[in-house]
């Protein structure tokens, strides 16, 4: 897919009318050097943030075709959580992790990682009682994803996003109920409305990838071509570790997503956000376009890491670069 230079964008009347006076960047903590928990924002109940009207427009825009409507409806369709079984077997964290991973991968997940739940994983105003979090990844069909952004004439891309959110919902609830049948507490937090649980920070800490310039996770196998879901639990688990494999450095030297972003929301340098210097996509620039264009998603569709079969070559390239610089 060719690069697309950012071009002037004027929000539609419906989106312009829904944009509040508040800055989403401020709510997200842009420029803040002191750590804090994230505030409720997009995809949280509209009484928790000032972007409820714009969120409603964006949600409707993502359902641009009947196929997309059906796909997103399935993302909110899940079984109830089962009662926690009264008895549990005694196994090591490593054994439980192997069993949980095997179950998840046999029930639609492509990736599995676990990490201790930390305060910054939980959105302000929410509470999670379980001490551990499992992050699951599900990959897109790249040929459908690369058709983003969607239109009423071609909704294949956004329908694919909805389908993978639905798959994330199914695998998260299946795993949570399997864990409950083993006698442990578990709750599912699938995207896009994972409510209490942030998904990308624990995914990084569990070793599933690095944060990309486009604000999404980059996995060493699937790149940015995936969606995430979470399960919190008190089941003893063996934890992964954050991994540096070159994606962050690659993003520093790459401009594909920044050049492709129609409203120019992706910058070339990291920003301080709630006490962490990291990649950040300008909310106030991105989200109106997102709401006007069926969820957009162009940045992950054009990401070089998203193309199937390219990750091994990029990993080798980054390894050579680190070795040449003396870092590897």
C-alpha positions in Angstrom: 0.0 0.0 0.0 1.6 3.4 -1.0 2.3 6.1 1.5 -0.3 8.8 1.8 0.8 12.2 2.9 -1.3 13.9 5.6 -3.8 16.2 4.1 -6.1 18.9 5.4 -9.1 17.4 7.2 -12.3 19.2 8.2 -14.6 17.2 10.5 -18.0 16.5 9.2 -20.9 18.5 10.8 -21.9 15.5 12.9 -18.4 15.1 14.3 -17.7 18.8 14.7 -20.9 19.1 16.7 -19.8 16.2 19.0 -16.3 17.5 19.8 -16.3 18.9 23.3 -14.2 21.9 24.6 -12.1 19.5 26.6 -8.8 18.1 25.3 -8.4 14.3 25.2 -4.7 14.8 25.4 -5.0 16.4 28.7 -7.3 13.7 30.1 -4.8 11.1 28.8 -2.0 12.8 30.7 0.1 14.2 27.8 3.0 16.1 29.1 2.7 14.8 32.7 6.0 13.6 34.2 4.5 12.1 37.4 3.1 8.6 37.2 -0.6 8.1 37.7 -3.4 5.7 36.6 -5.1 6.3 33.3 -8.4 8.2 33.5 -11.5 6.7 31.9 -11.7 7.8 28.3 -13.0 6.6 25.0 -15.0 3.3 25.1 -15.9 3.9 28.8 -19.4 4.9 29.8 -20.1 8.4 28.6 -20.8 9.8 32.1 -17.1 9.1 32.9 -15.6 11.5 30.3 -16.6 14.4 28.1 -16.3 12.6 24.8 -19.6 10.6 25.0 -21.2 12.3 22.0 -18.1 11.8 19.9 -17.8 8.2 21.1 -21.4 7.5 19.9 -20.6 8.9 16.5 -17.5 6.8 16.3 -19.3 3.7 17.3 -22.0 4.2 14.7 -19.3 5.0 12.1 -17.6 1.6 12.7 -20.8 -0.2 11.8 -20.6 1.1 8.2 -21.9 -2.0 6.6 -24.2 -4.9 7.7 -21.1 -7.2 7.8 -19.4 -4.8 10.2 -22.5 -4.4 12.3 -22.8 -8.2 12.7 -19.1 -8.5 13.5 -19.2 -5.9 16.3 -22.4 -7.3 17.7 -20.6 -10.6 18.1 -17.9 -8.8 20.1 -20.4 -8.1 22.8 -22.0 -11.5 22.8 -20.5 -13.9 25.4 -21.6 -16.5 27.9 -22.0 -15.7 31.6 -19.1 -16.4 33.9 -19.5 -19.8 35.5 -19.4 -20.3 39.3 -16.0 -21.0 40.7 -15.5 -24.7 41.4 -15.1 -25.5 45.1 -12.1 -27.8 44.7 -8.8 -27.1 43.0 -5.8 -29.2 42.2 -2.3 -28.4 43.5 0.0 -27.6 40.6 3.1 -25.4 40.2 2.7 -22.0 38.5 4.6 -23.4 35.5 2.1 -26.3 35.2 -0.9 -24.1 35.5 0.6 -21.7 32.9 1.2 -24.6 30.4 -2.4 -25.8 30.9 -3.9 -22.3 30.5 -1.8 -21.5 27.5 -2.7 -24.8 25.8 -6.4 -24.2 26.5 -6.2 -20.6 25.1 -4.3 -21.5 22.0 -6.8 -24.4 21.3 -9.7 -21.9 21.8 -8.9 -19.2 19.2 -6.0 -17.3 20.8 -2.8 -16.8 18.8 -0.8 -15.3 21.6 -0.6 -15.9 25.4 1.3 -14.0 28.0 1.0 -13.5 31.8 2.3 -10.9 34.2 1.5 -9.7 37.7 -1.3 -7.1 37.8 0.1 -3.6 38.6 -1.6 -0.4 39.7 -1.0 1.3 36.3 -2.8 -1.5 34.5 -6.1 -0.5 36.1 -8.1 2.5 35.0 -8.8 5.1 37.7 -12.1 4.6 39.4 -12.1 0.8 38.9 -10.8 -2.1 41.0 -9.5 -5.5 40.1 -9.1 -8.0 42.9 -7.1 -10.8 41.2 -3.3 -10.4 41.4 -2.4 -11.7 37.9 -3.3 -10.9 34.3 -3.2 -13.0 31.2 -3.1 -11.2 27.8 -4.3 -13.0 24.7 -3.7 -11.9 21.2 -5.7 -12.7 18.0 -4.4 -11.9 14.6 -6.2 -10.3 11.7 -6.6 -11.5 8.1 -4.0 -9.1 6.6 -5.6 -9.0 3.2 -8.8 -7.7 4.7 -7.1 -5.4 7.2 -5.1 -3.7 4.5 -8.4 -2.4 3.0 -8.7 0.0 5.9 -10.0 2.7 6.2 -13.5 1.5 5.4 -16.3 3.0 3.4 -20.0 2.1 2.8 -18.8 0.6 -0.5 -16.0 -1.5 1.1 -16.3 -2.4 4.8 -14.0 -5.4 4.7 -11.4 -3.8 6.9 -13.5 -2.6 9.8 -15.6 -5.8 9.6 -12.3 -7.7 10.1 -11.5 -5.6 13.2 -14.9 -6.4 14.6 -14.4 -10.1 13.8 -11.2 -10.2 15.7 -12.7 -8.3 18.7 -15.4 -11.0 18.7 -12.7 -13.7 18.6 -10.9 -12.0 21.5 -14.2 -12.0 23.4 -14.8 -15.7 22.8 -11.3 -16.8 23.8 -11.2 -14.5 26.9 -14.5 -15.8 28.3 -13.7 -19.4 27.4 -10.4 -19.1 29.3 -12.0 -17.3 32.2 -14.6 -20.1 32.6 -11.9 -22.8 32.2 -10.0 -21.2 35.0 -13.1 -21.0 37.2 -13.7 -24.7 36.6 -10.2 -25.3 38.0 -11.3 -23.6 41.3 -9.8 -20.1 40.7 -11.3 -16.7 40.3 -11.2 -15.2 36.8 -12.7 -12.3 34.9 -12.6 -11.5 31.2 -11.7 -8.1 29.7 -12.0 -8.2 25.9 -11.5 -5.2 23.7 -12.6 -2.8 22.6 -14.4 -2.0 25.9 -12.1 -3.6 28.4 -13.4 -1.2 31.1 -11.1 -1.6 34.1 -8.1 -3.1 32.4 -5.6 -1.5 30.1 -4.4 -4.1 27.7 -1.2 -2.8 26.1 0.9 -2.1 29.3 0.5 -5.7 30.6 1.0 -7.1 27.1 4.4 -5.4 27.0 5.3 -6.5 30.5 4.2 -10.1 29.7 6.7 -10.2 26.7 4.2 -10.0 23.9 5.7 -7.0 22.1 6.8 -3.4 22.1 4.8 -0.2 21.8 4.9 1.1 18.2 4.9 4.7 17.0 1.3 4.3 16.0 0.3 3.6 19.6 -0.4 -0.1 19.1 1.5 -3.2 20.2 4.1 -4.6 17.8 4.6 -8.4 18.3 7.7 -10.1 17.0 5.6 -12.5 14.9 2.3 -10.8 14.0 3.6 -7.2 14.2 0.7 -4.8 14.7 -1.7 -7.1 12.9 -3.6 -8.2 16.0 -6.1 -7.4 18.7 -5.8 -8.0 22.5 -8.0 -9.3 25.3 -7.3 -9.9 28.9 -8.2 -12.3 31.8 -7.4 -11.5 35.4 -7.1 -14.4 37.8 -5.7 -15.6 41.1 -4.4 -18.8 39.5 -0.7 -19.2 40.2 1.2 -18.4 36.9 4.7 -18.3 35.6 5.3 -14.8 34.2 6.8 -13.5 31.0 9.2 -10.5 30.8 9.2 -7.5 28.6 11.3 -8.0 25.5 13.3 -5.7 23.4 13.7 -7.1 19.9 14.1 -3.9 17.8 10.6 -2.7 17.1 11.0 0.5 19.1 14.3 1.3 17.4 12.7 0.5 14.0 9.9 3.0 14.7 12.4 5.7 15.5 13.8 5.4 12.0 10.5 4.7 10.2 7.8 7.2 9.0 5.4 4.9 7.2 2.5 5.3 9.7 3.2 9.0 10.3 3.2 9.7 6.5 0.1 7.6 6.0 -2.0 9.2 8.8 -4.5 11.4 7.0 -4.9 14.0 9.8 -1.2 13.9 10.8 -1.8 12.6 14.3 1.4 10.5 14.6 4.6 12.4 15.6 8.2 11.6 15.2 9.3 11.8 18.8 8.2 10.3 22.1 6.2 12.3 24.6 5.8 12.2 28.4 2.5 10.6 29.3 1.6 9.9 32.9 5.3 9.7 34.0 6.5 7.5 31.0 8.3 8.8 27.9 6.8 6.9 25.1 5.2 7.0 21.6 1.9 8.8 21.7 -0.8 9.5 19.0 -2.4 12.9 19.3 -5.9 12.1 20.5 -7.5 15.5 19.5 -6.2 15.1 16.0 -6.8 11.4 15.5 -10.2 10.7 17.0 -12.4 13.1 14.9 -11.0 11.5 11.8 -11.4 8.1 13.4 -15.1 8.9 14.0 -15.6 10.2 10.5 -14.0 7.2 8.8 -15.3 4.0 10.2 -12.6 3.7 12.8 -9.8 4.4 10.3 -7.0 1.9 11.4 -4.8 2.9 8.5 -1.7 3.2 10.7 -1.7 -0.5 11.6 -2.6 -1.6 8.1 0.4 0.2 6.6 2.9 -0.8 9.4 5.7 -2.8 7.8 5.6 -5.2 10.8 2.0 -6.1 9.9 2.8 -7.7 6.6 2.8 -11.5 6.9 6.2 -13.1 6.4 8.2 -9.9 6.9 8.9 -10.1 10.7 11.9 -12.5 10.4 13.6 -10.2 8.0 13.0 -7.1 10.2 14.2 -9.0 13.3 17.4 -9.9 11.5 17.9 -6.3 10.3 17.4 -5.0 13.8 19.7 -7.5 15.3 22.4 -6.5 12.8 21.8 -2.8 13.7 22.2 -3.5 17.4 25.3 -5.5 16.9 26.9 -2.8 14.8 26.1 -0.2 17.5 27.5 -2.4 20.2 24.1 -2.9 21.9 23.5 -6.5 20.9 
